[in-house]
Amino acid sequence: MLVAWGQIQAPVVELGGLYNDAWAYRMDYWWNPALFQVGDRSIPFLPQFMWLITPVLFYFLALRMVKGPTRD
């Protein structure tokens, strides 16, 4: 659910910020290319990628915290 929410809301937030000139990403870095274009604005890859990865990391970290530390 977190991954789906992140992948849906991230482009909406990005477009809101870009069209209001609140921020602008530099697209000339190889590690943050444009994912797709909406009009004359580009949606960058890196924020979408982070919203894909961080919920998964959060989930596994939360599971580990609930189980407690392992003892070897």
PDB file of N, H, CA, C and O in Angstrom:
ATOM      1  N   MET A   1       0.819  -1.190   0.000  1.00  0.00           N
ATOM      2  CA  MET A   1       0.000   0.000   0.000  1.00  0.00           C
ATOM      3  C   MET A   1       0.871   1.265   0.000  1.00  0.00           C
ATOM      4  O   MET A   1       0.573   2.229  -0.705  1.00  0.00           O
ATOM      5  N   LEU A   2       1.947   1.252   0.795  1.00  0.00           N
ATOM      6  H   LEU A   2       2.189   0.469   1.368  1.00  0.00           H
ATOM      7  CA  LEU A   2       2.834   2.417   0.825  1.00  0.00           C
ATOM      8  C   LEU A   2       3.506   2.672  -0.517  1.00  0.00           C
ATOM      9  O   LEU A   2       3.662   3.822  -0.928  1.00  0.00           O
ATOM     10  N   VAL A   3       3.904   1.602  -1.201  1.00  0.00           N
ATOM     11  H   VAL A   3       3.777   0.668  -0.867  1.00  0.00           H
ATOM     12  CA  VAL A   3       4.551   1.751  -2.505  1.00  0.00           C
ATOM     13  C   VAL A   3       3.562   2.344  -3.510  1.00  0.00           C
ATOM     14  O   VAL A   3       3.906   3.260  -4.257  1.00  0.00           O
ATOM     15  N   ALA A   4       2.347   1.824  -3.528  1.00  0.00           N
ATOM     16  H   ALA A   4       2.068   1.079  -2.922  1.00  0.00           H
ATOM     17  CA  ALA A   4       1.335   2.338  -4.461  1.00  0.00           C
ATOM     18  C   ALA A   4       1.039   3.814  -4.172  1.00  0.00           C
ATOM     19  O   ALA A   4       0.957   4.627  -5.092  1.00  0.00           O
ATOM     20  N   TRP A   5       0.882   4.147  -2.900  1.00  0.00           N
ATOM     21  H   TRP A   5       0.948   3.486  -2.152  1.00  0.00           H
ATOM     22  CA  TRP A   5       0.621   5.536  -2.538  1.00  0.00           C
ATOM     23  C   TRP A   5       1.771   6.442  -2.975  1.00  0.00           C
ATOM     24  O   TRP A   5       1.540   7.513  -3.536  1.00  0.00           O
ATOM     25  N   GLY A   6       2.985   6.023  -2.726  1.00  0.00           N
ATOM     26  H   GLY A   6       3.173   5.153  -2.271  1.00  0.00           H
ATOM     27  CA  GLY A   6       4.146   6.829  -3.112  1.00  0.00           C
ATOM     28  C   GLY A   6       4.250   7.026  -4.603  1.00  0.00           C
ATOM     29  O   GLY A   6       4.571   8.122  -5.064  1.00  0.00           O
ATOM     30  N   GLN A   7       3.983   5.986  -5.365  1.00  0.00           N
ATOM     31  H   GLN A   7       3.722   5.096  -4.991  1.00  0.00           H
ATOM     32  CA  GLN A   7       4.092   6.089  -6.820  1.00  0.00           C
ATOM     33  C   GLN A   7       2.971   6.930  -7.420  1.00  0.00           C
ATOM     34  O   GLN A   7       3.130   7.488  -8.506  1.00  0.00           O
ATOM     35  N   ILE A   8       1.853   7.027  -6.732  1.00  0.00           N
ATOM     36  H   ILE A   8       1.724   6.574  -5.849  1.00  0.00           H
ATOM     37  CA  ILE A   8       0.749   7.848  -7.230  1.00  0.00           C
ATOM     38  C   ILE A   8       0.908   9.307  -6.817  1.00  0.00           C
ATOM     39  O   ILE A   8       0.730  10.205  -7.639  1.00  0.00           O
ATOM     40  N   GLN A   9       1.239   9.549  -5.554  1.00  0.00           N
ATOM     41  H   GLN A   9       1.384   8.819  -4.886  1.00  0.00           H
ATOM     42  CA  GLN A   9       1.267  10.927  -5.083  1.00  0.00           C
ATOM     43  C   GLN A   9       2.541  11.672  -5.441  1.00  0.00           C
ATOM     44  O   GLN A   9       2.509  12.899  -5.544  1.00  0.00           O
ATOM     45  N   ALA A  10       3.650  10.995  -5.631  1.00  0.00           N
ATOM     46  H   ALA A  10       3.677   9.999  -5.547  1.00  0.00           H
ATOM     47  CA  ALA A  10       4.909  11.688  -5.924  1.00  0.00           C
ATOM     48  C   ALA A  10       4.844  12.514  -7.212  1.00  0.00           C
ATOM     49  O   ALA A  10       5.256  13.673  -7.194  1.00  0.00           O
ATOM     50  N   PRO A  11       4.342  11.969  -8.335  1.00  0.00           N
ATOM     51  CA  PRO A  11       4.254  12.813  -9.535  1.00  0.00           C
ATOM     52  C   PRO A  11       3.299  13.995  -9.353  1.00  0.00           C
ATOM     53  O   PRO A  11       3.530  15.071  -9.907  1.00  0.00           O
ATOM     54  N   VAL A  12       2.236  13.799  -8.585  1.00  0.00           N
ATOM     55  H   VAL A  12       2.049  12.925  -8.136  1.00  0.00           H
ATOM     56  CA  VAL A  12       1.291  14.891  -8.350  1.00  0.00           C
ATOM     57  C   VAL A  12       1.973  16.018  -7.576  1.00  0.00           C
ATOM     58  O   VAL A  12       1.813  17.190  -7.914  1.00  0.00           O
ATOM     59  N   VAL A  13       2.728  15.668  -6.548  1.00  0.00           N
ATOM     60  H   VAL A  13       2.858  14.715  -6.273  1.00  0.00           H
ATOM     61  CA  VAL A  13       3.455  16.666  -5.765  1.00  0.00           C
ATOM     62  C   VAL A  13       4.517  17.344  -6.629  1.00  0.00           C
ATOM     63  O   VAL A  13       4.680  18.563  -6.578  1.00  0.00           O
ATOM     64  N   GLU A  14       5.234  16.549  -7.419  1.00  0.00           N
ATOM     65  H   GLU A  14       5.101  15.559  -7.459  1.00  0.00           H
ATOM     66  CA  GLU A  14       6.277  17.111  -8.289  1.00  0.00           C
ATOM     67  C   GLU A  14       5.686  18.106  -9.283  1.00  0.00           C
ATOM     68  O   GLU A  14       6.229  19.193  -9.479  1.00  0.00           O
ATOM     69  N   LEU A  15       4.584  17.731  -9.904  1.00  0.00           N
ATOM     70  H   LEU A  15       4.143  16.848  -9.745  1.00  0.00           H
ATOM     71  CA  LEU A  15       3.961  18.641 -10.872  1.00  0.00           C
ATOM     72  C   LEU A  15       3.459  19.907 -10.197  1.00  0.00           C
ATOM     73  O   LEU A  15       3.580  21.001 -10.750  1.00  0.00           O
ATOM     74  N   GLY A  16       2.894  19.762  -9.002  1.00  0.00           N
ATOM     75  H   GLY A  16       2.796  18.874  -8.553  1.00  0.00           H
ATOM     76  CA  GLY A  16       2.450  20.949  -8.274  1.00  0.00           C
ATOM     77  C   GLY A  16       3.593  21.895  -7.980  1.00  0.00           C
ATOM     78  O   GLY A  16       3.456  23.106  -8.150  1.00  0.00           O
ATOM     79  N   GLY A  17       4.707  21.365  -7.547  1.00  0.00           N
ATOM     80  H   GLY A  17       4.818  20.380  -7.409  1.00  0.00           H
ATOM     81  CA  GLY A  17       5.875  22.193  -7.262  1.00  0.00           C
ATOM     82  C   GLY A  17       6.497  22.800  -8.503  1.00  0.00           C
ATOM     83  O   GLY A  17       6.928  23.953  -8.490  1.00  0.00           O
ATOM     84  N   LEU A  18       6.543  22.024  -9.572  1.00  0.00           N
ATOM     85  H   LEU A  18       6.193  21.088  -9.582  1.00  0.00           H
ATOM     86  CA  LEU A  18       7.153  22.521 -10.807  1.00  0.00           C
ATOM     87  C   LEU A  18       6.296  23.591 -11.476  1.00  0.00           C
ATOM     88  O   LEU A  18       6.824  24.594 -11.957  1.00  0.00           O
ATOM     89  N   TYR A  19       4.993  23.389 -11.511  1.00  0.00           N
ATOM     90  H   TYR A  19       4.565  22.575 -11.120  1.00  0.00           H
ATOM     91  CA  TYR A  19       4.124  24.363 -12.175  1.00  0.00           C
ATOM     92  C   TYR A  19       3.936  25.633 -11.357  1.00  0.00           C
ATOM     93  O   TYR A  19       3.601  26.675 -11.918  1.00  0.00           O
ATOM     94  N   ASN A  20       4.141  25.573 -10.059  1.00  0.00           N
ATOM     95  H   ASN A  20       4.413  24.725  -9.603  1.00  0.00           H
ATOM     96  CA  ASN A  20       4.079  26.769  -9.221  1.00  0.00           C
ATOM     97  C   ASN A  20       5.438  27.422  -9.066  1.00  0.00           C
ATOM     98  O   ASN A  20       5.574  28.409  -8.342  1.00  0.00           O
ATOM     99  N   ASP A  21       6.442  26.885  -9.736  1.00  0.00           N
ATOM    100  H   ASP A  21       6.332  26.084 -10.324  1.00  0.00           H
ATOM    101  CA  ASP A  21       7.820  27.371  -9.642  1.00  0.00           C
ATOM    102  C   ASP A  21       8.332  27.366  -8.212  1.00  0.00           C
ATOM    103  O   ASP A  21       9.121  28.230  -7.829  1.00  0.00           O
ATOM    104  N   ALA A  22       7.885  26.389  -7.416  1.00  0.00           N
ATOM    105  H   ALA A  22       7.244  25.687  -7.727  1.00  0.00           H
ATOM    106  CA  ALA A  22       8.358  26.241  -6.047  1.00  0.00           C
ATOM    107  C   ALA A  22       9.768  25.660  -6.028  1.00  0.00           C
ATOM    108  O   ALA A  22      10.576  26.011  -5.169  1.00  0.00           O
ATOM    109  N   TRP A  23      10.060  24.777  -6.968  1.00  0.00           N
ATOM    110  H   TRP A  23       9.403  24.492  -7.666  1.00  0.00           H
ATOM    111  CA  TRP A  23      11.387  24.212  -7.097  1.00  0.00           C
ATOM    112  C   TRP A  23      11.566  23.714  -8.518  1.00  0.00           C
ATOM    113  O   TRP A  23      10.603  23.567  -9.270  1.00  0.00           O
ATOM    114  N   ALA A  24      12.796  23.462  -8.865  1.00  0.00           N
ATOM    115  H   ALA A  24      13.579  23.581  -8.254  1.00  0.00           H
ATOM    116  CA  ALA A  24      13.118  22.905 -10.180  1.00  0.00           C
ATOM    117  C   ALA A  24      14.332  22.005 -10.020  1.00  0.00           C
ATOM    118  O   ALA A  24      15.339  22.399  -9.432  1.00  0.00           O
ATOM    119  N   TYR A  25      14.227  20.816 -10.539  1.00  0.00           N
ATOM    120  H   TYR A  25      13.409  20.496 -11.016  1.00  0.00           H
ATOM    121  CA  TYR A  25      15.346  19.883 -10.487  1.00  0.00           C
ATOM    122  C   TYR A  25      16.257  20.115 -11.676  1.00  0.00           C
ATOM    123  O   TYR A  25      15.821  20.515 -12.756  1.00  0.00           O
ATOM    124  N   ARG A  26      17.513  19.858 -11.451  1.00  0.00           N
ATOM    125  H   ARG A  26      17.867  19.533 -10.574  1.00  0.00           H
ATOM    126  CA  ARG A  26      18.464  19.886 -12.563  1.00  0.00           C
ATOM    127  C   ARG A  26      18.438  18.516 -13.217  1.00  0.00           C
ATOM    128  O   ARG A  26      18.702  17.505 -12.566  1.00  0.00           O
ATOM    129  N   MET A  27      18.126  18.483 -14.480  1.00  0.00           N
ATOM    130  H   MET A  27      17.911  19.304 -15.009  1.00  0.00           H
ATOM    131  CA  MET A  27      17.991  17.225 -15.203  1.00  0.00           C
ATOM    132  C   MET A  27      19.265  16.842 -15.954  1.00  0.00           C
ATOM    133  O   MET A  27      19.276  15.861 -16.697  1.00  0.00           O
ATOM    134  N   ASP A  28      20.320  17.602 -15.765  1.00  0.00           N
ATOM    135  H   ASP A  28      20.311  18.399 -15.161  1.00  0.00           H
ATOM    136  CA  ASP A  28      21.538  17.308 -16.508  1.00  0.00           C
ATOM    137  C   ASP A  28      22.478  16.345 -15.786  1.00  0.00           C
ATOM    138  O   ASP A  28      23.577  16.078 -16.272  1.00  0.00           O
ATOM    139  N   TYR A  29      22.064  15.823 -14.637  1.00  0.00           N
ATOM    140  H   TYR A  29      21.171  16.040 -14.242  1.00  0.00           H
ATOM    141  CA  TYR A  29      22.858  14.814 -13.950  1.00  0.00           C
ATOM    142  C   TYR A  29      22.477  13.433 -14.476  1.00  0.00           C
ATOM    143  O   TYR A  29      21.302  13.167 -14.731  1.00  0.00           O
ATOM    144  N   TRP A  30      23.455  12.563 -14.637  1.00  0.00           N
ATOM    145  H   TRP A  30      24.410  12.779 -14.430  1.00  0.00           H
ATOM    146  CA  TRP A  30      23.176  11.228 -15.177  1.00  0.00           C
ATOM    147  C   TRP A  30      22.324  10.403 -14.218  1.00  0.00           C
ATOM    148  O   TRP A  30      21.590   9.519 -14.661  1.00  0.00           O
ATOM    149  N   TRP A  31      22.404  10.671 -12.915  1.00  0.00           N
ATOM    150  H   TRP A  31      23.000  11.389 -12.556  1.00  0.00           H
ATOM    151  CA  TRP A  31      21.693   9.880 -11.926  1.00  0.00           C
ATOM    152  C   TRP A  31      20.278  10.387 -11.654  1.00  0.00           C
ATOM    153  O   TRP A  31      19.551   9.785 -10.864  1.00  0.00           O
ATOM    154  N   ASN A  32      19.884  11.467 -12.289  1.00  0.00           N
ATOM    155  H   ASN A  32      20.475  11.956 -12.932  1.00  0.00           H
ATOM    156  CA  ASN A  32      18.528  11.978 -12.126  1.00  0.00           C
ATOM    157  C   ASN A  32      17.954  12.437 -13.466  1.00  0.00           C
ATOM    158  O   ASN A  32      17.650  13.616 -13.646  1.00  0.00           O
ATOM    159  N   PRO A  33      17.808  11.504 -14.398  1.00  0.00           N
ATOM    160  CA  PRO A  33      17.270  11.898 -15.702  1.00  0.00           C
ATOM    161  C   PRO A  33      15.766  12.158 -15.617  1.00  0.00           C
ATOM    162  O   PRO A  33      15.120  11.845 -14.617  1.00  0.00           O
ATOM    163  N   ALA A  34      15.240  12.724 -16.666  1.00  0.00           N
ATOM    164  H   ALA A  34      15.765  12.977 -17.479  1.00  0.00           H
ATOM    165  CA  ALA A  34      13.790  12.931 -16.735  1.00  0.00           C
ATOM    166  C   ALA A  34      13.118  11.585 -16.948  1.00  0.00           C
ATOM    167  O   ALA A  34      13.495  10.825 -17.839  1.00  0.00           O
ATOM    168  N   LEU A  35      12.125  11.298 -16.126  1.00  0.00           N
ATOM    169  H   LEU A  35      11.818  11.916 -15.402  1.00  0.00           H
ATOM    170  CA  LEU A  35      11.376  10.057 -16.237  1.00  0.00           C
ATOM    171  C   LEU A  35      10.334  10.176 -17.347  1.00  0.00           C
ATOM    172  O   LEU A  35      10.188   9.277 -18.175  1.00  0.00           O
ATOM    173  N   PHE A  36       9.614  11.298 -17.352  1.00  0.00           N
ATOM    174  H   PHE A  36       9.733  12.028 -16.680  1.00  0.00           H
ATOM    175  CA  PHE A  36       8.673  11.595 -18.429  1.00  0.00           C
ATOM    176  C   PHE A  36       8.371  13.085 -18.426  1.00  0.00           C
ATOM    177  O   PHE A  36       8.699  13.794 -17.474  1.00  0.00           O
ATOM    178  N   GLN A  37       7.754  13.548 -19.483  1.00  0.00           N
ATOM    179  H   GLN A  37       7.488  12.973 -20.257  1.00  0.00           H
ATOM    180  CA  GLN A  37       7.424  14.956 -19.663  1.00  0.00           C
ATOM    181  C   GLN A  37       5.922  15.160 -19.513  1.00  0.00           C
ATOM    182  O   GLN A  37       5.128  14.326 -19.949  1.00  0.00           O
ATOM    183  N   VAL A  38       5.542  16.258 -18.903  1.00  0.00           N
ATOM    184  H   VAL A  38       6.186  16.935 -18.549  1.00  0.00           H
ATOM    185  CA  VAL A  38       4.158  16.699 -18.865  1.00  0.00           C
ATOM    186  C   VAL A  38       4.182  18.146 -19.346  1.00  0.00           C
ATOM    187  O   VAL A  38       4.589  19.050 -18.616  1.00  0.00           O
ATOM    188  N   GLY A  39       3.749  18.348 -20.559  1.00  0.00           N
ATOM    189  H   GLY A  39       3.418  17.614 -21.152  1.00  0.00           H
ATOM    190  CA  GLY A  39       3.874  19.671 -21.165  1.00  0.00           C
ATOM    191  C   GLY A  39       5.339  19.999 -21.356  1.00  0.00           C
ATOM    192  O   GLY A  39       6.081  19.235 -21.973  1.00  0.00           O
ATOM    193  N   ASP A  40       5.750  21.134 -20.827  1.00  0.00           N
ATOM    194  H   ASP A  40       5.147  21.754 -20.327  1.00  0.00           H
ATOM    195  CA  ASP A  40       7.161  21.511 -20.922  1.00  0.00           C
ATOM    196  C   ASP A  40       7.936  21.192 -19.649  1.00  0.00           C
ATOM    197  O   ASP A  40       9.100  21.573 -19.526  1.00  0.00           O
ATOM    198  N   ARG A  41       7.316  20.506 -18.711  1.00  0.00           N
ATOM    199  H   ARG A  41       6.370  20.196 -18.811  1.00  0.00           H
ATOM    200  CA  ARG A  41       7.952  20.164 -17.432  1.00  0.00           C
ATOM    201  C   ARG A  41       8.371  18.691 -17.424  1.00  0.00           C
ATOM    202  O   ARG A  41       7.700  17.842 -18.010  1.00  0.00           O
ATOM    203  N   SER A  42       9.472  18.407 -16.762  1.00  0.00           N
ATOM    204  H   SER A  42      10.017  19.097 -16.286  1.00  0.00           H
ATOM    205  CA  SER A  42       9.982  17.043 -16.652  1.00  0.00           C
ATOM    206  C   SER A  42       9.803  16.519 -15.243  1.00  0.00           C
ATOM    207  O   SER A  42      10.050  17.229 -14.268  1.00  0.00           O
ATOM    208  N   ILE A  43       9.375  15.280 -15.141  1.00  0.00           N
ATOM    209  H   ILE A  43       9.174  14.703 -15.933  1.00  0.00           H
ATOM    210  CA  ILE A  43       9.300  14.604 -13.856  1.00  0.00           C
ATOM    211  C   ILE A  43      10.597  13.824 -13.697  1.00  0.00           C
ATOM    212  O   ILE A  43      10.902  12.972 -14.531  1.00  0.00           O
ATOM    213  N   PRO A  44      11.371  14.095 -12.642  1.00  0.00           N
ATOM    214  CA  PRO A  44      12.668  13.442 -12.486  1.00  0.00           C
ATOM    215  C   PRO A  44      12.541  12.006 -11.969  1.00  0.00           C
ATOM    216  O   PRO A  44      11.550  11.634 -11.341  1.00  0.00           O
ATOM    217  N   PHE A  45      13.560  11.230 -12.248  1.00  0.00           N
ATOM    218  H   PHE A  45      14.365  11.532 -12.758  1.00  0.00           H
ATOM    219  CA  PHE A  45      13.608   9.825 -11.884  1.00  0.00           C
ATOM    220  C   PHE A  45      13.828   9.613 -10.387  1.00  0.00           C
ATOM    221  O   PHE A  45      13.156   8.779  -9.780  1.00  0.00           O
ATOM    222  N   LEU A  46      14.746  10.342  -9.792  1.00  0.00           N
ATOM    223  H   LEU A  46      15.292  11.019 -10.285  1.00  0.00           H
ATOM    224  CA  LEU A  46      15.193  10.064  -8.421  1.00  0.00           C
ATOM    225  C   LEU A  46      14.079  10.117  -7.367  1.00  0.00           C
ATOM    226  O   LEU A  46      14.003   9.198  -6.551  1.00  0.00           O
ATOM    227  N   PRO A  47      13.213  11.136  -7.338  1.00  0.00           N
ATOM    228  CA  PRO A  47      12.141  11.104  -6.327  1.00  0.00           C
ATOM    229  C   PRO A  47      11.205   9.902  -6.495  1.00  0.00           C
ATOM    230  O   PRO A  47      10.772   9.319  -5.501  1.00  0.00           O
ATOM    231  N   GLN A  48      10.894   9.530  -7.723  1.00  0.00           N
ATOM    232  H   GLN A  48      11.246  10.003  -8.530  1.00  0.00           H
ATOM    233  CA  GLN A  48      10.053   8.355  -7.945  1.00  0.00           C
ATOM    234  C   GLN A  48      10.751   7.093  -7.452  1.00  0.00           C
ATOM    235  O   GLN A  48      10.124   6.230  -6.837  1.00  0.00           O
ATOM    236  N   PHE A  49      12.037   6.989  -7.721  1.00  0.00           N
ATOM    237  H   PHE A  49      12.546   7.689  -8.221  1.00  0.00           H
ATOM    238  CA  PHE A  49      12.806   5.830  -7.288  1.00  0.00           C
ATOM    239  C   PHE A  49      12.836   5.742  -5.765  1.00  0.00           C
ATOM    240  O   PHE A  49      12.704   4.657  -5.198  1.00  0.00           O
ATOM    241  N   MET A  50      13.011   6.886  -5.108  1.00  0.00           N
ATOM    242  H   MET A  50      13.119   7.767  -5.569  1.00  0.00           H
ATOM    243  CA  MET A  50      13.039   6.896  -3.644  1.00  0.00           C
ATOM    244  C   MET A  50      11.699   6.463  -3.066  1.00  0.00           C
ATOM    245  O   MET A  50      11.663   5.761  -2.055  1.00  0.00           O
ATOM    246  N   TRP A  51      10.592   6.872  -3.692  1.00  0.00           N
ATOM    247  H   TRP A  51      10.621   7.442  -4.513  1.00  0.00           H
ATOM    248  CA  TRP A  51       9.277   6.460  -3.219  1.00  0.00           C
ATOM    249  C   TRP A  51       9.007   4.994  -3.503  1.00  0.00           C
ATOM    250  O   TRP A  51       8.084   4.417  -2.928  1.00  0.00           O
ATOM    251  N   LEU A  52       9.776   4.392  -4.357  1.00  0.00           N
ATOM    252  H   LEU A  52      10.526   4.861  -4.824  1.00  0.00           H
ATOM    253  CA  LEU A  52       9.663   2.961  -4.614  1.00  0.00           C
ATOM    254  C   LEU A  52      10.465   2.160  -3.588  1.00  0.00           C
ATOM    255  O   LEU A  52      10.003   1.117  -3.125  1.00  0.00           O
ATOM    256  N   ILE A  53      11.645   2.629  -3.234  1.00  0.00           N
ATOM    257  H   ILE A  53      12.020   3.477  -3.610  1.00  0.00           H
ATOM    258  CA  ILE A  53      12.563   1.891  -2.371  1.00  0.00           C
ATOM    259  C   ILE A  53      12.302   2.118  -0.877  1.00  0.00           C
ATOM    260  O   ILE A  53      12.297   1.159  -0.106  1.00  0.00           O
ATOM    261  N   THR A  54      12.088   3.356  -0.462  1.00  0.00           N
ATOM    262  H   THR A  54      12.092   4.136  -1.089  1.00  0.00           H
ATOM    263  CA  THR A  54      12.013   3.633   0.975  1.00  0.00           C
ATOM    264  C   THR A  54      10.846   2.960   1.703  1.00  0.00           C
ATOM    265  O   THR A  54      11.034   2.567   2.854  1.00  0.00           O
ATOM    266  N   PRO A  55       9.661   2.799   1.120  1.00  0.00           N
ATOM    267  CA  PRO A  55       8.630   2.054   1.857  1.00  0.00           C
ATOM    268  C   PRO A  55       9.021   0.602   2.122  1.00  0.00           C
ATOM    269  O   PRO A  55       8.676   0.040   3.161  1.00  0.00           O
ATOM    270  N   VAL A  56       9.737   0.004   1.184  1.00  0.00           N
ATOM    271  H   VAL A  56      10.018   0.461   0.340  1.00  0.00           H
ATOM    272  CA  VAL A  56      10.191  -1.375   1.368  1.00  0.00           C
ATOM    273  C   VAL A  56      11.208  -1.432   2.512  1.00  0.00           C
ATOM    274  O   VAL A  56      11.128  -2.310   3.371  1.00  0.00           O
ATOM    275  N   LEU A  57      12.153  -0.506   2.522  1.00  0.00           N
ATOM    276  H   LEU A  57      12.218   0.207   1.824  1.00  0.00           H
ATOM    277  CA  LEU A  57      13.133  -0.450   3.607  1.00  0.00           C
ATOM    278  C   LEU A  57      12.451  -0.186   4.949  1.00  0.00           C
ATOM    279  O   LEU A  57      12.792  -0.809   5.954  1.00  0.00           O
ATOM    280  N   PHE A  58      11.501   0.727   4.963  1.00  0.00           N
ATOM    281  H   PHE A  58      11.224   1.233   4.146  1.00  0.00           H
ATOM    282  CA  PHE A  58      10.754   1.028   6.177  1.00  0.00           C
ATOM    283  C   PHE A  58      10.019  -0.210   6.697  1.00  0.00           C
ATOM    284  O   PHE A  58      10.015  -0.478   7.898  1.00  0.00           O
ATOM    285  N   TYR A  59       9.408  -0.946   5.800  1.00  0.00           N
ATOM    286  H   TYR A  59       9.411  -0.728   4.824  1.00  0.00           H
ATOM    287  CA  TYR A  59       8.669  -2.147   6.178  1.00  0.00           C
ATOM    288  C   TYR A  59       9.577  -3.165   6.870  1.00  0.00           C
ATOM    289  O   TYR A  59       9.246  -3.683   7.936  1.00  0.00           O
ATOM    290  N   PHE A  60      10.723  -3.444   6.249  1.00  0.00           N
ATOM    291  H   PHE A  60      10.991  -3.023   5.383  1.00  0.00           H
ATOM    292  CA  PHE A  60      11.630  -4.427   6.833  1.00  0.00           C
ATOM    293  C   PHE A  60      12.253  -3.925   8.135  1.00  0.00           C
ATOM    294  O   PHE A  60      12.480  -4.713   9.054  1.00  0.00           O
ATOM    295  N   LEU A  61      12.528  -2.642   8.222  1.00  0.00           N
ATOM    296  H   LEU A  61      12.344  -2.002   7.476  1.00  0.00           H
ATOM    297  CA  LEU A  61      13.036  -2.075   9.468  1.00  0.00           C
ATOM    298  C   LEU A  61      11.979  -2.176  10.569  1.00  0.00           C
ATOM    299  O   LEU A  61      12.305  -2.515  11.707  1.00  0.00           O
ATOM    300  N   ALA A  62      10.733  -1.889  10.246  1.00  0.00           N
ATOM    301  H   ALA A  62      10.469  -1.614   9.322  1.00  0.00           H
ATOM    302  CA  ALA A  62       9.657  -1.994  11.238  1.00  0.00           C
ATOM    303  C   ALA A  62       9.483  -3.434  11.698  1.00  0.00           C
ATOM    304  O   ALA A  62       9.269  -3.680  12.886  1.00  0.00           O
ATOM    305  N   LEU A  63       9.570  -4.390  10.776  1.00  0.00           N
ATOM    306  H   LEU A  63       9.744  -4.190   9.811  1.00  0.00           H
ATOM    307  CA  LEU A  63       9.470  -5.795  11.169  1.00  0.00           C
ATOM    308  C   LEU A  63      10.598  -6.176  12.121  1.00  0.00           C
ATOM    309  O   LEU A  63      10.381  -6.890  13.099  1.00  0.00           O
ATOM    310  N   ARG A  64      11.777  -5.705  11.833  1.00  0.00           N
ATOM    311  H   ARG A  64      11.953  -5.124  11.038  1.00  0.00           H
ATOM    312  CA  ARG A  64      12.930  -6.020  12.687  1.00  0.00           C
ATOM    313  C   ARG A  64      12.758  -5.405  14.075  1.00  0.00           C
ATOM    314  O   ARG A  64      13.108  -6.025  15.080  1.00  0.00           O
ATOM    315  N   MET A  65      12.226  -4.201  14.128  1.00  0.00           N
ATOM    316  H   MET A  65      11.942  -3.698  13.312  1.00  0.00           H
ATOM    317  CA  MET A  65      12.038  -3.549  15.427  1.00  0.00           C
ATOM    318  C   MET A  65      10.953  -4.248  16.241  1.00  0.00           C
ATOM    319  O   MET A  65      11.065  -4.318  17.465  1.00  0.00           O
ATOM    320  N   VAL A  66       9.931  -4.754  15.614  1.00  0.00           N
ATOM    321  H   VAL A  66       9.840  -4.696  14.620  1.00  0.00           H
ATOM    322  CA  VAL A  66       8.861  -5.451  16.317  1.00  0.00           C
ATOM    323  C   VAL A  66       9.379  -6.776  16.875  1.00  0.00           C
ATOM    324  O   VAL A  66       9.055  -7.154  18.001  1.00  0.00           O
ATOM    325  N   LYS A  67      10.179  -7.471  16.081  1.00  0.00           N
ATOM    326  H   LYS A  67      10.442  -7.164  15.167  1.00  0.00           H
ATOM    327  CA  LYS A  67      10.725  -8.761  16.523  1.00  0.00           C
ATOM    328  C   LYS A  67      11.790  -8.582  17.584  1.00  0.00           C
ATOM    329  O   LYS A  67      12.007  -9.483  18.394  1.00  0.00           O
ATOM    330  N   GLY A  68      12.444  -7.463  17.597  1.00  0.00           N
ATOM    331  H   GLY A  68      12.268  -6.732  16.939  1.00  0.00           H
ATOM    332  CA  GLY A  68      13.528  -7.223  18.534  1.00  0.00           C
ATOM    333  C   GLY A  68      14.847  -7.710  17.960  1.00  0.00           C
ATOM    334  O   GLY A  68      14.871  -8.365  16.918  1.00  0.00           O
ATOM    335  N   PRO A  69      15.927  -7.398  18.627  1.00  0.00           N
ATOM    336  CA  PRO A  69      17.242  -7.817  18.127  1.00  0.00           C
ATOM    337  C   PRO A  69      17.395  -9.340  18.203  1.00  0.00           C
ATOM    338  O   PRO A  69      16.868 -10.000  19.099  1.00  0.00           O
ATOM    339  N   THR A  70      18.124  -9.858  17.245  1.00  0.00           N
ATOM    340  H   THR A  70      18.552  -9.322  16.517  1.00  0.00           H
ATOM    341  CA  THR A  70      18.388 -11.294  17.252  1.00  0.00           C
ATOM    342  C   THR A  70      19.609 -11.571  18.107  1.00  0.00           C
ATOM    343  O   THR A  70      20.546 -10.774  18.149  1.00  0.00           O
ATOM    344  N   ARG A  71      19.592 -12.697  18.784  1.00  0.00           N
ATOM    345  H   ARG A  71      18.830 -13.345  18.751  1.00  0.00           H
ATOM    346  CA  ARG A  71      20.727 -13.082  19.633  1.00  0.00           C
ATOM    347  C   ARG A  71      21.361 -14.319  19.022  1.00  0.00           C
ATOM    348  O   ARG A  71      20.699 -15.331  18.791  1.00  0.00           O
ATOM    349  N   ASP A  72      22.634 -14.217  18.772  1.00  0.00           N
ATOM    350  H   ASP A  72      23.172 -13.395  18.960  1.00  0.00           H
ATOM    351  CA  ASP A  72      23.376 -15.358  18.202  1.00  0.00           C
ATOM    352  C   ASP A  72      24.156 -16.087  19.275  1.00  0.00           C
ATOM    353  O   ASP A  72      24.837 -17.070  18.983  1.00  0.00           O
TER     354      ASP A  72
END
